[in-house]
Amino acid sequence: MPPVSSVTVSESNGLTFLDVDNAFATARISLFGGHILSFAPKSDNKERLWVSPHAYLNGERPIRGGIPVCWPWFSDDHGREKGALPSHGFLRNQVWKLISSEETENGTTVTLSPSFTRAEGFENDCSVTMVIAIGETMDVSLITENTGVAAFDFNCALHTYFHVDNIQQTVIKGIEGEYKDKLDDWAVKPTPSPYTITGETDRIHLSPIKTAVVEVNGSGYTEVISQGNDSLVVWNPWQGAASISDMDPFGYKHMLCVETSLTQGKTLAPGDCHILRQTIVPV
């Protein structure tokens, strides 16, 4: 079935892209990785997502930036030695399929699914779909359903890279409580206030934070609403970006990851369904 009129299909370097253009916003989605690359609301025409200028857009490796899909584990939490299995799982390394598209008075909705959900490290019966609604806001739902007869555990995340004009003039509001500091041997620390980024940052905030605001230059910029999460991850590589092959050495100045995440383990019983949802709201 061809997509609706607000969705255009294009190909480049062997990858297939869906370009959405409706009355409310434009967006771009790569079927490789089920990966959202762009969301620009027409209310201000400001791009909300950041993609590295050195990102691999040829299928050789996961795309750096946008919204990578982490599933069925987060980072290297797969029970094997680090590097034994793909970091963040195997959905972001495969080609997804367009299942359906729809136009409503609120915008455009597309539904995608990966080619497979069973691979080394996760051999359970389940289905995964991603529903992306693009309008005045962008709503992304990652849906996992247990279609088998045995329960299984998994983690997942929407690893969103937000574009910011200047990381040194960026404040995150709405995050409270404690976090695990990956850069300090997983030490548990209190969330800073005000929450600014002044160096390399890799933190798992250990509560189901529902609303955070990325504020740039003293004014609201983007609201991040999360559902179905047990944590929120904040990441910026700072000058460590120079050692990342698909990232500009100074790219850290213009990006901030605020990730709607399930990192503490979710058990899904047969027949049950879990929805990890992130809504990006221009403010």
N, C-alpha and C positions, 0 to 999 in steps of 0.2 A: 504494500500500500504506500503510495507516495506521500510525503509529508505535506502538512498544510501550507498555505500560501506564504505565511510569515517565516517559514523555515526554508533555507536554501542549502542544498548539498553541494560541496565542492571537494576537490582532491588536490593534494600537494605533497610531493616527496613520498608518495605511497600511503599517506594518511588521508582519512576522510573526515571532513569537518561539517558540522551543522552551524549555519549562521542564522541567528534569529533577529528579526527586525520587525517590531510591532509599534503601536502607538505610544508605548511606555518606555521601551528600552531596546538596546541591542545586546546581543550575547554571542559568544562563540564556544562551541563544544567540540572536542576531538573525540572521535569514536575509539581511538587508541587510548586506553585507560579510562574511558568514560569520564573524560577530564574536561572540566569547565575552564576555559582560558580567559574569558572576558565577560564583564557585566557593566554596562554603562547606562544608567537611567537617563532618560531624556529630560528629566526635571532640571538637571544641572550639567549633563553630558560629561561627567567626570568618571573615568575608569576606576572601578572599585578593586579590581584584582591586579596583581603584579605577576608578570612572567619574565623570567630571565632572558635577556637578549642572546644568551648563549645556550638556551634550552635546546635539547635535541628534539626536533620536530620531524623525525624520520622513522620512529619506531625502534631505534637502537636501544634506548633506555627510557625510563620514566621521565615525564616532562617536569622541568623545574619551574614551579610557579602555578598560578591558578588555584584549582582545588583538586589535588590528588586524592584518590580514594584509598584509604588504608583498610585492609580486610584480608583475612580473618584474625590478624594480629597487628599490634601496634609496635613500631620500631623493630627490635629483634627479640620480642617477647614470644618466641615460638617453641621454647623448650629445647632447642638445639644450641650448639656453639654459634657464637656470633659469626655471621657470614655464611652459615651452612644453608640458609634459606633466604629468599629475597626479603630485604628490609621492608616493613609495612605490608607484607603479604604479596599476593600474586594477581590481584584484580587490576592494578595500575600498569601491568605489563602485557595486557592482552587487548584484543579488539572487541569492543562491545557492539551490540546490535540495537538499532532503533526499533522499538516495539510498537510505539504509537505516538501520534502528535495530535494536539487539539487546540483550537482557538476559542476563547471565551471573551466576555466583556472585560475580563480582568487581565488578559494577556495570552501567552502561549505556554502550553505544557507539553513537554516531551518525556517519554518513558523509555529507559534504556535497560538492557540486561547484559551481563558478561557472557562470554562464550562458554565458560565452564566455572564451576565453583568447587570442584574436587581437584586437589593436587597434593604433592608431597607436603606433609605437615598438617593437612586438614582434609580428611577423607570421610566427610559426613554428607548425608543427603539433605540438601537445602536448596532454596532458590534465593537469588538476590536481584533486586530491581532498584533502579534509581529514578525518581520522579523529580523533574526540574521544572518549576513554574516561574516564568519570567514575565514580570509586569512592573508595577511601580516598585516592587521589591523582588528579590530573587529567593525562592524557597527551594531547598534541596533536601530530599528525603532518601536516605539509604535504608532499604527495607530487606531484612533477613528473615526468611521463613524456614522453620524446620519441617521438611517434608518426609523425614524418616521415622523410625520407630524407637530411636534412642536419643537421649538428650546430649547436647554438646555445649562446650564453652567456646567463646570467641571474644575478640576485641575488635574495634573498628574506629575510624576517625574520618572526618572531613578536614583535611590538612590545609586550610585556606590561607593563601598568601594575599594579604591586603596591601594595596598600593598606598603609600604615604608620601607626601611631598618632602618631608624631612624627619627622619627618625628621632632626631634630637629635639624636635618640637612636638613630639607625639606623646599623649597621655592615654592610658587605658583606665576607664572608669567602670565600676560595678563588680570588680573582682575582690573578694575578701577571703579570709581564712588562711589555711596553710598550703604550702606547696612542697613537692619534692624537687630538689635541685640536682639535675642530672650532672651538672658540672662540678658538684661538690660531694661526690660519692653518695648521692641520693639523700643528703641531709634534708630534714624537714624544717622549713623556715616560715615565718609569717610573711604574708603578702605586703609589699612596700606600699606606702601612701605618702605622697602621690606616686602612682605607678608609672614610672618613666623607664626608658631603656637607655642605659648608659654604658653597656658593654655586652659581651657575648651572653646570651640568655637562652636557657633551655629548661623550662619549668612545667611540671604537671601539677595543676591546681586540683586539690583532692576533694572537690565538692561539685554537685551538679548545678553549676552556675548557669542561670537562665538568660541573663541579659548583661552584656558588656558593651561599652561604647568606646570606639577608637576616635579620639579627639585630636585634631591637628591644628596647630597655630591658635589654640584657645577657643575653638568653636567645634561643635558637634560635626562629625563627618560620616561615620558609619556605625550603625547599631547591629550587634551580632546577637541574635536570639537563638538559644539552643534548647532542644528537647530530646529526651531519650539518652542523655549523656550522664556520665558519673564524674566527669572531670572536664577541665578546659586546659589546653596546652598553649603556652606562649613561647615562641622561638624567634630568635634573630641571631645569625652567626657572627655579627659584628665583623671585625677584621679577619676572622676565620674564613670569611667568604673567599679570600684569596687562595685558599687551599681547595676550594670546591671547583671541580673542572668545568661545570656547566653554569657557573655564576660569575658575574663581573666582580672584581675585587672591591668595588665601591657600591655594589648593588644593595648591600645591607642598609644603605642610607634611605632607601625608598621602599622598603618592604617590612612587613610585620606579620608573622603567623599567629593567628588566634584560632585555635582548632577545637571544634566541637568533637568531643572524644569519649569513647568508652574504653578505658585503660585498665580497669580493676577487675575485669572478668565478668562476663554475662553468661549464665546458663540458660539455654533455650530448650524447653521441653518439646516433645513431638507435637506438631500442630500449632505451636505458638509462633508469634511473629514479633520482631522488634524493629522499631523505626528510630533511626538516628536522624535528627532533623536540624538543619541550620537555615535561618532566615536572615538575609542581608538587607538591612533597611537604611536607605539614605536619610540622613538627618541634617 
